[in-house]
Amino acid sequence: MRLIAIIPLAAAVACTVSASAPAQAEPAFNYPWCAHYMMQNGPKNCGFTTLAQCWQTVSGIGGFCDANPAYVPGKLQAPTSKRSRMG
């Protein structure tokens, strides 16, 4: 019976701890090119490694590409999956 009373308390503490964690100030990835989609105050995607890749994304849907002002050369990029090849 005591376990039933402890579970809601433990859940409340866990929610409070996770809600009070500070937000990250920098993005999880670091790429040099951004796509700006053609909408008033439209979305921006700064996840492109090459300018050509960015232009291919906006072609046909409208938009433009420019350099990512937050890009830091040499900084680690988002983790990629590492698959081992057998054979």
Secondary structure, DSSP 8 states (H G I E B T S, - for coil): -HHHHHHHHHHHHHHHHHHTS---SS-S---SEEEEESSTT--EEEEESSHHHHHHHHTTT-EEEEE-TT--TTS------------
